[in-house]
Amino acid sequence: MERGNIQSAVDEIRKVCAHTTTEPAELLLYSFDTMKIKRKPDCAVFPESTEEVAAIVKICARHKIPITPRGAGTGCIGGAVPIEGGVALVLTRMKRIINFNPDGLYVEVEPGIVNAELSGFLEKRGFFYPPDPASLKSSTIGGNVATGAGGPSAVKYGVTGDYVMGLTVVPADGSVLDTGIKTDKGVVGYDLKKLFVGSEGTLGIITKIRLKILPKPEAVVTATAVFPERRDAVSAVIAILRKGIRPRTLEYIDRTAIRCVEEYLKAGLPVNAGALLLVETDGKTAEAEKEMNDIKELCLAGGADSFVIAESGEEAEAQWKTRRSISASLNRLRPTKINEDVTVPRNRIAELMERTAEMSERTGLPIINFGHAGDGNIHVNVMTDANDAEEYELALKTVEEILDLTLALDGTLSGEHGVGLAKKPYIAREIGQPGVKISKAIKKALDPDNILNPGKIFP
Ligand SMILES: Cc1cc2nc3c(=O)[nH]c(=O)nc-3n(C[C@H](O)[C@H](O)[C@H](O)COP(=O)(O)OP(=O)(O)OC[C@H]3O[C@@H](n4cnc5c(N)ncnc54)[C@H](O)[C@@H]3O)c2cc1C
């Protein structure tokens, strides 16, 4: 696609949005996400309204200039990297809560609001927005919708897409589309809002989001189970869910992760354990406590050495600290972490763990498993050194092997991070050529000149 003149486009953009920069030092800030591939945009624009976004998109459409939407840049797959240059459309100035409707059980927000800020606002008013990616203190709701983010509470409450009731979107022609409903159900026409959830900025710019909210649960109970054997921890996950218990959190931490966190925190963790499960229940106080006691019985009967229920908010926080410190602590093993977020059916988790342990033994590369075992979404981390070309090559081959293994186990290549640049070479292995063809046809219909986040998702 022949691109137009960026300078003419920037001159026009400045007339509709004063918050526009072409300063090289500032542009550097919008050139990467956590995948760390870098490409500077030619210009970064910070709109304040849907009207400004629409006007900017119209200018870019006329000049055929690429637009890369961006929230907080916490994505893990290069989604917010303007890989073909052009305009970085940074949505962080659009962060208002537009309409809090407690009786309708929804809230309407602009995309740039940070997840934790929205959650804090709702909590103060007795409400609850469940999707809780670990990046919630920095990632934006717009980014969460665009990536279809999920978190530890997904095992009970589902992921971002389950809460999106409606969206305002600016597609590639600069028009404004309001899609969705204010009711719990509605089946008029194709469900267009779902098309934009997880579309990674390739189909439209999300400028307003209507989210379902829930009354805040009366109580949350937190506990940690210590298992000598990894396999027993995985079996306990299945036993808990088969029993009809829906914990709010069911997180798995393997032995290497426990050891790394212990070195990092010196918190007295059981370094000889095979695995830990961090579990939470919530709801009415009596129900949450009963469910936790049922889980305790199941874990102890299933081989757990100990099961510690937090007696206070501080104790619960200390248990969470172990889980939250994993990512930061792993770099003690090797300087480079390749973090995959593969997801397998729960009955295949044990095989995934065994096979990755074999790969680790064979290659000599540490492979650490932790994460959302309750929904089969395991963060498989291959640790390496990107400066050691030979070892890094081996690590990339190992990652590919893990992705193929995931598909062989009937899993999906990404449970929450998405495709972006990182997974695009592999997407066809999962969705097949017919899936790629239809997806490309949808992209072409909505964005014929390929100006919205080009270079992403499709090989
Ligand atoms: C420490 C850490 C922990 C994480 N934990 C989790 C986790 O538990 N679960 C999880 O799902 N993810 C997790 N992530 C990944 C990341 O935080 C999520 O993908 C998050 O949703 C990205 O939000 P963001 O605001 O940073 O978006 P960005 O990184 O800025 O953008 C992500 C994608 O969304 C697009 N986009 C952003 N805003 C818009 C918009 N308004 N309209 C259209 N497209 C848009 C971008 O073009 C890009 O493709 C984690 C990341 C880190 C660094």
The ligand as an SDF file (V2000), in Angstrom:
LIG
                    3D

 53 58  0  0  0  0  0  0  0  0999 V2000
    3.5430   -7.1030   34.5530 C   0  0  0  0  0  0  0  0  0  0  0  0
    2.4750   -7.3990   33.5260 C   0  0  0  0  0  0  0  0  0  0  0  0
    1.4520   -8.2440   33.8600 C   0  0  0  0  0  0  0  0  0  0  0  0
    0.4470   -8.5350   32.9430 C   0  0  0  0  0  0  0  0  0  0  0  0
   -0.5700   -9.3520   33.3120 N   0  0  0  0  0  0  0  0  0  0  0  0
   -1.5690   -9.5940   32.4700 C   0  0  0  0  0  0  0  0  0  0  0  0
   -2.6630  -10.4190   32.8710 C   0  0  0  0  0  0  0  0  0  0  0  0
   -2.7270  -10.9150   33.9910 O   0  0  0  0  0  0  0  0  0  0  0  0
   -3.6450  -10.6190   31.9780 N   0  0  0  0  0  0  0  0  0  0  0  0
   -3.6340  -10.0520   30.7410 C   0  0  0  0  0  0  0  0  0  0  0  0
   -4.5860  -10.2480   29.9900 O   0  0  0  0  0  0  0  0  0  0  0  0
   -2.6010   -9.2850   30.3280 N   0  0  0  0  0  0  0  0  0  0  0  0
   -1.5850   -9.0290   31.1570 C   0  0  0  0  0  0  0  0  0  0  0  0
   -0.5480   -8.2410   30.7540 N   0  0  0  0  0  0  0  0  0  0  0  0
   -0.5250   -7.7000   29.3910 C   0  0  0  0  0  0  0  0  0  0  0  0
   -1.1470   -6.2690   29.2560 C   0  0  0  0  0  0  0  0  0  0  0  0
   -1.1260   -5.5800   30.4780 O   0  0  0  0  0  0  0  0  0  0  0  0
   -2.5730   -6.3520   28.7260 C   0  0  0  0  0  0  0  0  0  0  0  0
   -2.5380   -6.8300   27.4010 O   0  0  0  0  0  0  0  0  0  0  0  0
   -3.3290   -5.0280   28.7590 C   0  0  0  0  0  0  0  0  0  0  0  0
   -4.6730   -5.2560   28.4250 O   0  0  0  0  0  0  0  0  0  0  0  0
   -2.7540   -3.9590   27.8360 C   0  0  0  0  0  0  0  0  0  0  0  0
   -3.3270   -2.7070   28.1890 O   0  0  0  0  0  0  0  0  0  0  0  0
   -2.5780   -1.3420   27.7960 P   0  0  0  0  0  0  0  0  0  0  0  0
   -3.4300   -0.1980   28.2160 O   0  0  0  0  0  0  0  0  0  0  0  0
   -1.2110   -1.3420   28.3380 O   0  0  0  0  0  0  0  0  0  0  0  0
   -2.5700   -1.4720   26.2190 O   0  0  0  0  0  0  0  0  0  0  0  0
   -1.3680   -1.2830   25.1830 P   0  0  0  0  0  0  0  0  0  0  0  0
   -0.2390   -2.1800   25.5140 O   0  0  0  0  0  0  0  0  0  0  0  0
   -1.0700    0.1590   25.0370 O   0  0  0  0  0  0  0  0  0  0  0  0
   -2.0710   -1.7970   23.8510 O   0  0  0  0  0  0  0  0  0  0  0  0
   -2.4090   -3.1460   23.7120 C   0  0  0  0  0  0  0  0  0  0  0  0
   -3.1270   -3.3560   22.3700 C   0  0  0  0  0  0  0  0  0  0  0  0
   -4.3950   -2.7180   22.4160 O   0  0  0  0  0  0  0  0  0  0  0  0
   -4.5180   -1.7380   21.3770 C   0  0  0  0  0  0  0  0  0  0  0  0
   -5.2700   -0.6250   21.9570 N   0  0  0  0  0  0  0  0  0  0  0  0
   -5.0060    0.0170   23.1290 C   0  0  0  0  0  0  0  0  0  0  0  0
   -5.9600    0.9290   23.3680 N   0  0  0  0  0  0  0  0  0  0  0  0
   -6.8510    0.8540   22.3410 C   0  0  0  0  0  0  0  0  0  0  0  0
   -8.0560    1.5530   22.0230 C   0  0  0  0  0  0  0  0  0  0  0  0
   -8.5630    2.4810   22.8090 N   0  0  0  0  0  0  0  0  0  0  0  0
   -8.6870    1.2170   20.8780 N   0  0  0  0  0  0  0  0  0  0  0  0
   -8.2060    0.2520   20.0640 C   0  0  0  0  0  0  0  0  0  0  0  0
   -7.0860   -0.4320   20.3230 N   0  0  0  0  0  0  0  0  0  0  0  0
   -6.4130   -0.1280   21.4400 C   0  0  0  0  0  0  0  0  0  0  0  0
   -3.0880   -1.4310   20.9680 C   0  0  0  0  0  0  0  0  0  0  0  0
   -3.0120   -1.0100   19.6160 O   0  0  0  0  0  0  0  0  0  0  0  0
   -2.4100   -2.7610   21.1870 C   0  0  0  0  0  0  0  0  0  0  0  0
   -2.6120   -3.5910   20.0790 O   0  0  0  0  0  0  0  0  0  0  0  0
    0.4890   -7.9500   31.6440 C   0  0  0  0  0  0  0  0  0  0  0  0
    1.5340   -7.0890   31.3090 C   0  0  0  0  0  0  0  0  0  0  0  0
    2.5100   -6.8100   32.2440 C   0  0  0  0  0  0  0  0  0  0  0  0
    3.6030   -5.8860   31.8560 C   0  0  0  0  0  0  0  0  0  0  0  0
  1  2  1  0
  2  3  1  0
  2 52  2  0
  3  4  2  0
  4  5  1  0
  4 50  1  0
  5  6  2  0
  6  7  1  0
  6 13  1  0
  7  8  2  0
  7  9  1  0
  9 10  1  0
 10 11  2  0
 10 12  1  0
 12 13  2  0
 13 14  1  0
 14 15  1  0
 14 50  1  0
 15 16  1  0
 16 17  1  0
 16 18  1  0
 18 19  1  0
 18 20  1  0
 20 21  1  0
 20 22  1  0
 22 23  1  0
 23 24  1  0
 24 25  2  0
 24 26  1  0
 24 27  1  0
 27 28  1  0
 28 29  2  0
 28 30  1  0
 28 31  1  0
 31 32  1  0
 32 33  1  0
 33 34  1  0
 33 48  1  0
 34 35  1  0
 35 36  1  0
 35 46  1  0
 36 37  1  0
 36 45  1  0
 37 38  2  0
 38 39  1  0
 39 40  1  0
 39 45  2  0
 40 41  1  0
 40 42  2  0
 42 43  1  0
 43 44  2  0
 44 45  1  0
 46 47  1  0
 46 48  1  0
 48 49  1  0
 50 51  2  0
 51 52  1  0
 52 53  1  0
M  END
$$$$
